[in-house]
Amino acid sequence: MERLIIVSNRLPLSITRKDGNISVTPSVGGLATGMKSFYKSYESLWVGWSGINEENLSNEDKALITDKLSIENCVPIHLTEDEVDNYYYGFSNKTLWPLFHYFTQNTKYVNKYWDIYKKVNEKFAETILEIVRPGDRIWIHDYHLMLLPELVRAKSPKVLIGFFMHIPFPSYEVFRVLPWRNDILNGILGADLVGFHTYDYERHFMSCVRRLLGHESVFNLIRLQNRTVKVDNFPMGIDYQKFKKTAEEQQSRDMRSRSTFQQEIDRYFLAMPERKLILSIDRLDYSKGIARRLEAYNLFLKRNPEYLKKITLVLLAVPSREGIDQYQQMREEVDKLVGQINGKYGDINWIPIWYFYRSLPFDSLISLYSSCDMALVTPVRDGMNLVSKEYIACRTQQTGVLILSEMAGASKEMGEALIVNPHNRKEVANAIREAIEMPEEEQVKRNKVLQERLESYDVIKWAQDFMNSLIKMEEIQEKQHVKRISLRIEGKILEHYQNAEQRLFLIDYDGTLVNFVKNPADAKPDEELYAIINQLTTNPKNTVVIISGRDQESLGQWFANTKVHLIAEHGVWMRRVGKDWIVNEPLKNEWKETVRPSMQFYVDRTPGSFIEEKQYSLVWHYRKSDPDLGMMRAVELKDELRNLVQNLNLEIMDGRKVVEIKPIGINKGRAAMRFIGTTTYDFILAVGDDRTDEHMFEYLPPEARTVKVGMQNTQARYSVQGVSNVRELLNKFD
C-alpha cells in the first residue's frame, strides 16, 4: 500500500525526559495541530527532530524513544546541541526567518550556520532514504528543510515529492541578497510540487527561479532539463469543526461546570456587562508587529477618551525563541509599552491591557475566542495566520469583529474582516473604533460568509488538495518519461538506421546542437560538433541537413568545409552541398521599414535587447535583458506588431527569448518537405528544441523519428534532456 511520509522540523509529539523517564505527549499548535487529523487518516510516517539534544541520550534512550514513537508512526531525527544551535537557532531563525519576513536588518549571514544547515538536511535525507519504499509519497514542510527535496531526489529519482512553505516567500529583490540563494532554489526544485499559502508567494518564487536560475515556466509549470515542477498556492485551513464544537460545548455548560478560566471571564462580564474585550494572541515575534499594535491601541485611547474604562485589550504573548537577542529585546519593548499604557490610562478599577506572557491550554484559548468582542490580528508579515481563522470559527453566535492585517496571508481569503495596514497606526486605531460601533446585524452578515468559507476549506481539504495535485504530477512526469529515449527505444532507432539505405537527418542548431548563449554570435561550432558532423556525413547513405533560424551567412561560414546541407532563416534559404544558396520562395522585404521603428522602440526601452536583421526577417532578442522585464516587453511588442502587420502578410514567431517577424508561410516544415522533394528516405531523424521545430515534426511523415530537446509539450515522438544528450545520440550513428 502507498504510504505518505510527512517530514518537518519537529514531530507532532513532545518528548520529555525527567528523572530518567522518557514520556511522549501530543504537541499543541503549529503544523502538528493542523495536520494531526489528516495524518491519522493515512497510512503515514512522520519524520522529525526528537526535541532532545543527542548528547543527553544514551543508546538505550534512543532505542526507547524509537520504540515509543513507532507506536505513533513517527521516526525521530537526533540532533546534537551544536546542530540545534546552528541549524535551528542559527540559519533557520537568524537568517531565513528574518529575511523571508523582510526584516533584513535582523538577518545574519554566517558560514557556519549554512554548513550545519546543510549537514542537518543531509541527516534528514539519510533517514528518509532508509525508510522510503517504491510508491511512497513524501511531503516535506517548511523553511528548515529547503535542501531536502533535492537531496532525496538525487538518491531516489522516481519518488514523488511535495514541498510546502508555511512562511512567506520574499520578492526577488529581498531573496537575491542571500549568499546561498541558488542552493536554496535548487533544493526546493527537487520536489515535484511546491506549495505556498498565497499567489503572491508563488509569484515571488517563480520570479526568483526565472531570474536567478534561468528556468522558464509556462503558467505555473517550471520546465527543468529532465522534469517538470508545478508551483501552486494552497491556503491552509484549520480543523474548523474542532474549534466550533468545542466552543459550542463550552457555552452549553452551566456556570458551575465551566473551567476556572471561563468563570473568571464570566464574572468580569457580570460585573461590567457594557465593557468590550479586544483579543490579541501571538507568539512573541517581531514579525507579529505587537509593538506597533500597542502603539495603535494607545492612539485609539488618546483620540477616543469616551471609550476609556469601556474597553480592555487582552494581550496574550506566547514565549518564542527566547535564546535569540532580538526576541529578548522585543519582550523588553512590549513590557515597556504595556506598562506605559496601563500607567497612563489605568486606575484601581480599570486596566487598559491584560498582559499574559505565557501559552494557554486549548480550552482556555477557546474561552478567549468565544468571549472577546473583537480580535486584533495585525502582523507586519505572516505566511497565513491561523489565529484569525480560529477566532471566527469559535463565534457561535456569528457576532464579533476581526481586524486583520493585509500583510497576513489570511487576508486574501478573509476580505469580510476589517483589513488594515499594520504600519498605519491611525488606520488601525480607526478600525478599532469601527469594530466597537459595528451593528450586530453587520457583524453577523460578515461572519456568516467567513464561517461558510472556512468550514468548506478546512485543514483536511487543504491537505487533500495538495495531495491530489501531487498525485496528478505523477501522471505528468510519467507522460514525459514515456517520451524519453530509453535504451530500448534507442536500440530500435539504431536498428532501423542500420537497415536503411537512404537516411535523412534534419537537425536544428541553437538549443539542439549547441547551448544557448547570451550573444548569438558566440554560439559557433566546437571541435566535438565538427567531429560528429563529419562522422555522419562520411557515410554515403546519410544526408545531413542543419535546419535553423540562423542567417545564411553565419551557417555558410561555420559549415563551409563540411558535407552538410543548410536551411537558414526557418526555411527562407537553402544550400545543398556544393551548390549556391537559393531562395525557397520569392519574398519581399519592403515591410521592414514599417516594422523596424516599432522594434527599435522596444530595444530602447529594454536594456540588453537588440535587433538581428536577416535577409527576410527581423528578430528582437532579449536573452541578455532582465528576465521579467524582457518577458513583459515581449508581450507588449507582440501586441503592437499584431496590429501593425494585419495587412502586410507577415507572421510573428515566439521563440526562446526572441520575437521574430517574417513573411507568412515560411517555416521549417515546408522547407523540410521541399528539401525531401521526390526522394524516398527509409530513415528520417528530426531533432529540434523550440516552437519553430514543431512545424517540422508536424509536416514529416508519421514513420519519421522526431525528437524534442527539453520537457515541453510537443508533437515529437520522443524527447531528450539537452544538447549533450543530442550529441551523445548522434555519436552512435556510425
C-alpha positions in Angstrom: 0.0 0.0 0.0 1.2 3.5 -0.8 2.4 5.5 2.2 2.7 9.1 2.9 5.9 10.2 4.6 5.5 13.6 6.3 8.7 15.4 7.1 9.0 18.5 9.3 11.5 20.1 11.7 9.6 18.8 14.7 7.5 15.8 15.3 3.8 16.2 16.2 4.7 14.8 19.6 6.7 16.3 22.5 9.4 14.1 24.0 10.5 14.8 27.6 13.0 13.2 29.9 12.6 13.6 33.6 14.2 11.6 36.4 15.4 9.1 33.8 11.9 8.5 32.5 11.0 9.4 28.9 7.4 10.4 28.1 5.7 11.2 24.8 2.8 13.6 24.6 0.9 15.3 21.7 2.2 18.7 20.6 -0.1 21.7 20.6 -0.1 24.4 17.9 1.6 24.9 14.6 1.8 22.3 11.9 1.3 19.4 14.4 -2.2 20.5 15.4 -3.2 21.4 11.8 -2.0 18.1 10.3 -2.9 15.7 13.1 -6.3 14.7 11.8 -5.2 14.3 8.2 -2.1 12.4 9.3 -4.1 9.9 11.2 -6.4 9.3 8.2 -3.5 8.0 6.1 -1.1 5.1 6.4 1.7 7.6 7.3 5.1 8.0 8.8 6.1 11.3 10.3 9.9 12.2 10.4 11.2 15.0 12.6 13.6 16.1 15.3 13.0 14.5 18.6 13.5 17.7 20.6 16.2 16.4 22.9 19.9 17.0 22.3 21.6 13.9 21.2 24.4 14.3 23.9 21.7 13.8 26.6 20.6 10.5 25.2 22.2 7.1 25.6 21.8 4.4 23.0 19.2 2.8 25.3 17.3 6.1 25.4 17.4 6.4 21.6 16.1 2.8 21.3 13.3 3.5 23.8 12.3 6.8 22.0 12.2 5.0 18.7 10.0 2.2 20.1 7.6 4.7 21.7 7.4 6.8 18.6 6.9 3.8 16.3 3.5 3.2 18.0 2.5 6.7 16.7 4.1 6.0 13.3 6.8 8.6 14.0 10.5 8.4 13.2 12.9 10.6 15.2 15.9 12.6 14.0 18.5 13.1 16.7 20.4 16.4 16.6 23.4 17.5 18.7 23.4 20.7 20.7 25.8 22.3 18.1 23.4 21.3 15.3 20.4 22.8 17.1 22.3 26.0 17.8 23.5 26.5 14.2 20.7 24.8 12.1 17.7 25.8 14.1 18.5 28.9 16.1 21.2 29.9 13.6 20.4 29.6 9.9 16.7 28.9 10.2 15.8 31.6 12.7 18.6 34.2 12.4 19.0 34.0 8.7 15.9 32.6 6.9 13.2 33.7 9.2 14.1 37.4 9.3 15.0 37.6 5.6 11.8 35.8 4.5 9.7 38.2 6.7 11.5 41.2 5.2 13.5 42.0 8.4 16.8 42.3 6.5 18.3 44.3 9.4 18.0 41.2 11.7 19.4 38.8 9.1 22.8 37.1 10.0 25.0 35.7 7.2 27.2 33.1 9.0 29.0 30.4 7.0 28.9 28.0 10.0 25.1 28.4 10.2 24.9 27.4 6.5 27.3 24.5 6.8 25.3 23.0 9.7 22.0 23.7 7.9 23.3 21.6 5.0 24.5 18.9 7.4 21.2 18.5 9.2 19.3 18.4 5.9 21.6 15.6 4.8 20.9 13.8 8.1 17.1 14.1 7.4 17.7 12.7 3.8 19.7 9.7 5.1 16.8 8.8 7.4 14.2 9.2 4.7 16.2 7.1 2.2 16.4 4.3 4.8 12.7 4.0 5.2 11.3 5.0 1.7 9.7 2.3 -0.4 8.7 2.2 -4.1 5.3 4.0 -4.4 5.7 6.1 -1.3 4.9 9.9 -1.4 6.9 12.4 0.6 5.6 15.7 1.9 8.3 18.0 3.2 7.3 21.0 5.2 8.8 24.5 5.7 11.9 26.6 5.6 14.0 24.4 7.9 14.3 21.7 5.2 14.6 23.6 1.8 17.6 21.5 0.7 15.9 18.2 1.5 13.8 17.7 -1.7 16.9 17.8 -4.0 18.9 15.6 -1.6 16.3 12.9 -1.6 15.7 13.2 -5.4 19.4 12.7 -6.1 19.4 9.2 -4.5 15.8 8.3 -5.2 14.9 10.0 -8.5 11.5 8.3 -9.0 9.9 9.1 -5.7 7.1 11.6 -5.7 8.0 14.6 -3.5 5.9 17.6 -2.4 7.2 20.6 -0.6 5.1 23.2 1.3 6.3 26.6 2.6 4.4 27.8 5.6 6.1 31.3 5.8 6.1 34.0 3.1 8.5 33.7 0.2 10.1 37.1 -0.3 10.3 39.1 -3.5 13.3 38.7 -5.8 14.8 42.0 -4.5 14.9 40.6 -1.0 15.8 37.0 -1.7 18.7 37.8 -4.0 20.8 39.1 -1.1 21.0 35.6 0.4 24.5 34.3 -0.4 23.2 30.7 -0.8 20.2 31.7 -2.8 20.8 29.3 -5.8 21.4 26.3 -3.5 18.1 27.0 -1.7 16.1 27.3 -5.0 17.7 24.1 -6.4 16.9 22.3 -3.2 13.2 23.2 -3.4 13.1 22.3 -7.1 13.9 18.8 -6.1 10.2 18.5 -5.4 7.5 17.6 -8.0 5.0 20.1 -6.4 5.9 23.3 -4.5 3.1 24.8 -2.5 2.6 28.2 -0.9 -0.3 29.9 1.1 -0.9 32.7 -1.5 -0.4 33.5 -5.1 1.9 36.4 -4.1 4.4 33.9 -2.5 4.1 31.6 -5.5 4.8 34.5 -7.9 7.8 35.6 -5.9 9.3 32.1 -6.0 8.7 31.7 -9.8 10.3 35.1 -10.4 13.4 34.1 -8.3 13.7 30.8 -10.2 13.5 32.6 -13.5 15.8 35.4 -12.7 18.5 33.5 -10.7 18.5 30.1 -12.3 17.1 30.9 -15.8 14.5 28.2 -15.8 11.5 29.1 -18.0 7.9 28.4 -16.9 4.6 28.0 -18.6 1.8 29.2 -16.4 2.8 27.5 -13.1 4.9 24.7 -14.5 8.7 25.1 -14.4 10.5 23.1 -17.1 13.7 21.6 -15.8 16.1 19.6 -18.0 14.6 16.3 -17.2 11.4 17.0 -15.1 8.6 19.4 -14.6 7.9 21.1 -11.3 4.5 22.6 -10.5 4.1 25.6 -8.3 0.7 26.4 -6.8 -1.0 28.1 -3.8 -3.0 26.2 -1.2 -4.2 28.5 1.6 -4.0 26.4 4.8 -7.2 25.9 6.8 -7.9 24.9 10.4 -9.7 22.0 12.0 -12.9 24.0 11.8 -15.3 21.5 13.4 -12.9 21.0 16.3 -12.9 24.7 17.2 -16.6 25.2 16.5 -17.8 22.2 18.5 -15.5 22.9 21.5 -16.9 26.5 21.6 -20.5 25.2 21.4 -19.8 22.6 24.1 -18.2 25.2 26.5 -21.2 27.6 26.1 -23.7 24.8 26.8 -22.3 24.2 30.3 -23.8 25.8 33.3 -21.7 28.3 35.3 -20.5 25.8 37.9 -19.3 23.2 35.4 -17.2 25.7 33.4 -13.4 25.9 33.7 -11.9 28.3 36.3 -10.6 30.5 33.4 -14.0 30.7 31.8 -15.7 31.5 35.2 -13.3 34.4 35.7 -14.3 35.8 32.3 -18.0 35.3 33.1 -17.6 37.2 36.4 -15.9 40.0 34.6 -18.8 40.4 32.2 -21.4 40.1 35.0 -19.7 43.0 36.9 -19.2 45.2 33.8 -21.6 44.0 31.0 -21.0 47.0 28.8 -17.3 46.6 28.7 -15.7 45.3 25.4 -12.8 42.9 25.1 -10.3 43.0 22.3 -8.2 39.9 21.9 -4.6 39.8 20.7 -2.9 36.4 20.6 0.6 35.9 19.1 3.9 34.3 19.6 6.3 37.0 20.8 7.9 37.5 17.4 9.0 40.7 15.6 7.0 39.6 12.5 3.8 39.8 14.5 4.0 43.6 15.0 3.0 43.6 18.6 4.7 46.9 19.4 3.0 48.6 16.5 -0.3 47.2 17.6 0.2 48.6 21.1 1.1 52.0 19.7 -2.1 51.9 17.6 -4.2 51.0 20.7 -2.5 53.8 22.6 -3.5 56.2 19.8 -7.1 54.9 19.9 -7.4 55.6 23.6 -5.9 59.0 23.2 -8.3 60.0 20.4 -11.4 58.3 21.8 -11.4 59.2 25.6 -15.1 58.3 25.7 -14.1 54.6 25.5 -11.8 54.8 28.5 -12.9 52.2 31.1 -15.2 50.6 28.4 -12.7 48.5 26.6 -9.8 46.2 27.5 -7.1 44.7 25.3 -6.3 41.0 26.3 -2.7 40.6 25.1 -1.5 37.0 25.1 2.1 36.8 24.1 3.4 33.2 23.8 7.2 32.9 24.6 9.2 32.1 21.5 12.9 31.6 20.7 14.0 33.2 24.0 17.6 32.5 23.3 17.8 34.9 20.4 18.8 38.5 21.2 16.1 40.2 19.1 13.4 38.3 20.9 14.7 39.4 24.3 14.9 43.0 23.2 11.3 42.7 21.8 10.0 41.4 25.1 11.5 44.3 26.9 9.9 46.7 24.4 6.5 45.1 24.8 6.8 45.1 28.6 7.7 48.8 28.5 4.8 49.8 26.2 2.2 47.8 28.2 3.5 49.5 31.4 3.3 52.9 29.8 -0.2 52.5 28.5 -1.5 51.0 31.8 0.2 53.6 33.8 -1.1 56.5 31.7 -4.8 55.4 31.4 -5.5 52.8 34.0 -6.7 53.2 37.6 -7.6 51.0 40.5 -10.9 49.9 38.8 -9.7 49.5 35.2 -6.6 48.3 33.4 -6.4 49.0 29.6 -4.3 45.9 28.9 -4.4 42.5 30.4 -1.0 41.2 29.6 -0.1 37.5 29.7 3.3 36.2 28.8 2.6 32.5 28.5 0.8 29.9 26.5 -2.7 28.8 27.4 -4.3 25.3 27.2 -6.7 24.7 24.3 -9.9 25.1 26.4 -8.8 28.4 27.8 -7.9 29.6 24.3 -11.4 28.7 23.1 -12.9 30.6 26.0 -11.0 33.7 24.9 -12.0 33.3 21.3 -15.7 32.9 22.3 -15.7 35.8 24.9 -13.8 38.6 23.2 -15.9 41.0 21.1 -13.0 41.8 18.7 -9.8 40.1 17.5 -6.9 42.4 16.7 -4.6 40.4 14.3 -2.1 42.7 12.8 1.2 41.0 11.9 3.6 43.1 9.8 4.3 39.9 7.8 2.8 36.4 8.2 2.6 33.4 5.9 -1.0 32.7 6.7 -2.1 33.4 10.4 -4.5 30.7 11.7 -5.5 32.8 14.8 -7.8 34.9 12.6 -9.5 31.7 11.3 -9.7 30.1 14.8 -11.4 33.3 16.2 -14.1 33.3 13.5 -14.7 29.5 13.9 -15.4 30.0 17.6 -18.0 32.8 17.1 -21.0 30.5 17.5 -23.5 33.5 17.5 -21.7 34.9 14.5 -21.1 38.2 16.3 -17.6 39.6 16.8 -15.3 41.6 14.6 -12.0 40.6 13.1 -9.4 43.3 12.4 -6.8 41.7 10.1 -3.5 42.9 8.7 -3.3 43.0 4.9 0.3 41.6 5.3 -1.1 38.2 6.6 -1.8 35.5 4.0 -5.2 35.0 5.5 -6.3 38.5 4.3 -6.5 37.1 0.8 -9.4 34.8 1.9 -11.0 36.9 4.6 -11.9 40.1 2.9 -15.1 40.5 5.0 -12.8 41.3 8.0 -11.7 44.9 8.6 -8.4 44.9 6.6 -5.7 47.3 7.8 -2.1 48.3 7.1 -0.4 47.3 10.4 2.2 50.1 9.8 -0.5 52.7 9.8 -1.4 53.4 13.5 -4.2 55.8 12.6 -5.8 53.3 10.3 -5.7 50.5 13.0 -7.0 52.9 15.6 -9.9 53.9 13.3 -10.6 50.2 12.7 -10.8 49.5 16.5 -13.5 52.3 16.7 -15.3 50.9 13.7 -15.3 47.4 15.2 -16.7 48.7 18.5 -19.5 50.6 16.8 -20.4 48.0 14.1 -24.0 46.9 14.4 -24.6 43.3 15.3 -26.5 42.6 12.1 -23.4 43.7 10.1 -21.2 41.5 12.2 -23.4 38.5 11.6 -23.6 39.3 7.9 -19.8 39.3 7.6 -19.1 36.4 9.9 -21.7 34.1 8.2 -19.8 34.4 4.9 -16.4 33.9 6.6 -17.6 30.8 8.5 -19.0 29.2 5.4 -15.8 29.7 3.6 -13.6 28.4 6.4 -15.8 25.4 7.0 -15.7 24.4 3.3 -11.9 24.8 3.0 -10.6 23.4 6.3 -7.2 21.7 7.0 -8.4 18.4 5.7 -9.5 20.0 2.4 -6.2 21.8 2.2 -4.2 18.7 2.7 -6.3 16.7 0.3 -6.0 19.3 -2.4 -2.2 19.3 -2.0 -2.0 15.5 -2.2 -4.4 15.4 -5.2 -2.2 17.9 -7.0 0.9 15.9 -6.1 -0.6 12.7 -7.5 -1.5 14.5 -10.7 2.1 15.5 -11.0 3.0 11.8 -11.0 0.9 11.4 -14.2 2.6 14.4 -15.8 6.0 13.1 -15.0 5.1 9.7 -16.3 3.8 11.1 -19.6 7.0 12.9 -20.1 9.0 9.9 -19.1 7.3 7.8 -21.7 8.6 10.0 -24.5 12.2 10.0 -23.3 14.6 7.9 -25.4 15.3 4.9 -23.3 18.0 2.3 -24.1 15.3 0.1 -25.6 13.9 2.9 -27.9 17.5 4.0 -28.8 18.2 0.4 -29.8 15.2 0.3 -32.1 16.2 3.6 -33.7 19.7 2.4 -34.3 18.4 -0.9 -35.7 16.2 1.0 -38.1 19.1 3.1 -39.1 21.4 0.1 -39.8 18.8 -1.5 -42.1 18.1 1.7 -44.1 19.7 2.6 -47.4 18.6 6.3 -47.6 18.9 8.2 -44.4 18.0 11.8 -43.7 19.0 13.8 -40.6 17.2 17.1 -40.1 18.8 18.9 -37.1 18.1 22.3 -35.6 21.2 24.3 -34.4 20.7 26.6 -31.4 19.4 24.7 -28.3 19.9 21.4 -30.2 23.5 21.1 -31.4 24.8 24.0 -29.2 23.6 25.5 -26.0 22.1 28.9 -25.9 24.4 31.9 -25.1 23.5 35.5 -24.4 25.3 36.7 -27.5 24.1 34.6 -30.6 27.4 35.3 -32.4 29.3 33.3 -29.7 27.5 30.0 -30.5 30.0 28.8 -33.1 30.5 25.0 -33.6 33.2 23.5 -31.4 35.6 20.6 -32.3 33.3 18.0 -30.9 30.4 19.1 -33.0 32.5 19.2 -36.2 33.6 15.7 -35.4 30.0 14.5 -35.1 29.0 16.2 -38.4 32.0 14.7 -40.2 31.3 11.3 -38.9 27.7 11.4 -40.1 28.4 12.9 -43.5 31.3 10.4 -44.2 28.7 7.6 -44.7 27.4 7.9 -48.3 24.0 6.6 -47.2 23.5 9.6 -44.9 22.1 13.0 -45.9 22.6 15.6 -43.1 20.7 18.9 -43.0 21.1 21.6 -40.5 17.7 23.4 -40.5 17.9 26.6 -38.4 16.6 30.1 -37.8 20.1 31.4 -38.2 21.0 33.6 -41.1 22.6 32.0 -44.1 25.9 34.0 -43.8 26.7 32.5 -40.4 25.7 29.0 -41.2 27.6 29.2 -44.5 30.8 30.3 -42.8 30.6 27.8 -40.0 29.9 24.8 -42.2 31.8 25.8 -45.3 34.2 22.9 -45.1 31.6 20.2 -44.3 29.3 18.0 -46.4 26.2 19.2 -44.6 23.2 20.7 -46.3 21.9 24.0 -44.9 18.4 25.6 -44.5 18.5 29.1 -43.0 16.1 31.6 -41.6 13.5 28.8 -40.8 13.3 27.9 -44.5 13.8 31.1 -46.5 17.2 30.0 -47.7 18.5 26.6 -48.8 22.0 25.4 -49.8 22.7 21.9 -50.9 26.3 20.6 -50.7 28.4 22.1 -53.5 25.6 24.4 -54.6 24.9 28.1 -54.1 22.2 29.5 -51.8 18.7 29.7 -53.3 15.6 31.3 -52.0 12.9 28.7 -51.5 10.1 31.1 -52.3 10.1 34.7 -53.8 9.9 37.2 -50.9 9.9 40.9 -50.4 11.3 42.8 -47.5 10.0 46.4 -48.0 7.8 45.8 -44.9 11.0 46.1 -42.7 10.9 49.9 -42.9 7.4 49.9 -41.5 8.2 47.4 -38.7 11.7 48.3 -37.7 10.9 51.6 -35.8 8.4 49.8 -33.5 11.0 47.1 -32.7 13.7 49.7 -32.1 11.4 51.4 -29.7 11.4 48.2 -27.6 15.2 48.0 -27.8 15.4 51.5 -26.4 13.1 50.5 -23.5 14.7 47.2 -22.7 18.3 47.2 -21.7 20.2 44.2 -23.1 17.9 43.6 -26.0 18.8 44.1 -29.7 17.5 43.6 -33.2 19.1 40.9 -35.5 18.3 41.6 -39.2 18.2 38.7 -41.5 17.6 38.9 -45.2 13.8 38.4 -45.0 13.1 38.7 -41.2 13.7 40.8 -38.2 14.4 39.3 -34.8 14.2 41.0 -31.4 16.5 39.2 -28.9 16.0 39.7 -25.2 18.2 36.9 -23.7 20.6 39.4 -22.1 17.7 41.5 -20.6 16.3 41.3 -17.2 14.0 38.2 -17.4 10.8 39.7 -16.1 11.2 43.0 -18.0 12.1 41.1 -21.2 9.0 38.8 -20.9 6.8 41.8 -20.3 8.2 43.8 -23.2 7.9 40.7 -25.4 4.2 40.6 -24.8 3.8 44.3 -25.4 5.9 44.1 -28.7 3.8 41.2 -30.0 0.6 43.0 -29.3 1.8 46.1 -31.1 3.2 44.0 -34.1 -0.1 42.2 -34.5 -1.9 45.5 -35.1 0.9 46.7 -37.3 1.2 43.7 -39.7 -2.5 42.9 -40.3 -2.3 43.8 -43.9 1.4 43.1 -44.6 1.1 39.3 -45.0 3.5 38.8 -42.1 3.5 36.4 -39.1 5.0 36.7 -35.6 7.1 33.8 -34.2 7.7 33.5 -30.5 10.9 31.6 -29.8 13.3 31.2 -26.9 13.9 34.7 -25.7 13.2 36.0 -29.2 10.3 37.6 -31.1 10.7 37.2 -34.9 8.6 38.6 -37.7 8.7 37.2 -41.2 6.5 36.6 -44.2 3.6 34.2 -43.7 4.1 30.6 -44.8 7.8 30.3 -44.1 8.5 27.5 -41.7 10.8 24.5 -41.1 8.1 22.0 -42.0 7.6 23.4 -45.5 11.3 23.8 -46.0 12.0 20.2 -44.9 9.4 18.8 -47.4 10.8 21.0 -50.2 14.2 19.5 -49.5 12.9 16.0 -49.5 11.0 16.5 -52.7 10.5 13.2 -54.5 13.4 11.4 -52.8 12.3 8.4 -50.8 14.1 8.1 -47.4 13.6 4.9 -45.4 15.1 6.5 -42.3 14.4 10.1 -41.1 15.6 11.6 -37.8 14.5 15.1 -37.0 15.7 16.9 -33.8 14.7 20.3 -32.5 14.1 22.3 -29.3 11.6 25.0 -29.7 8.2 26.0 -31.2 9.7 26.6 -34.6 10.6 23.0 -34.8 7.1 21.8 -34.2 6.2 22.7 -37.8 9.0 20.2 -38.9 7.6 17.5 -36.6 4.1 18.1 -37.9 5.0 18.0 -41.7 7.2 14.9 -41.7 5.7 11.5 -42.4 4.5 9.5 -39.4 7.3 7.0 -39.6 9.9 9.7 -39.1 11.8 9.6 -35.7 11.1 13.1 -34.3 12.9 14.1 -31.1 12.2 17.2 -28.9 15.1 18.6 -26.8 13.6 19.5 -23.4 10.5 18.7 -21.5 7.9 21.0 -23.2 4.7 19.6 -24.7 5.5 18.6 -28.3 4.3 16.7 -31.3 7.6 14.8 -31.4 7.5 11.1 -30.7 10.5 11.2 -28.3 12.4 13.6 -26.1 15.9 14.0 -24.7 17.1 16.3 -21.9 19.6 18.6 -23.5 22.3 19.3 -26.0 24.7 16.8 -24.5 22.1 14.1 -25.0 21.6 15.0 -28.6 25.4 14.8 -29.3 25.6 11.5 -27.4 22.8 10.1 -29.6 24.3 11.3 -32.9 27.7 9.9 -32.0 26.1 6.4 -32.1 25.2 6.7 -35.8 28.4 5.4 -37.4 
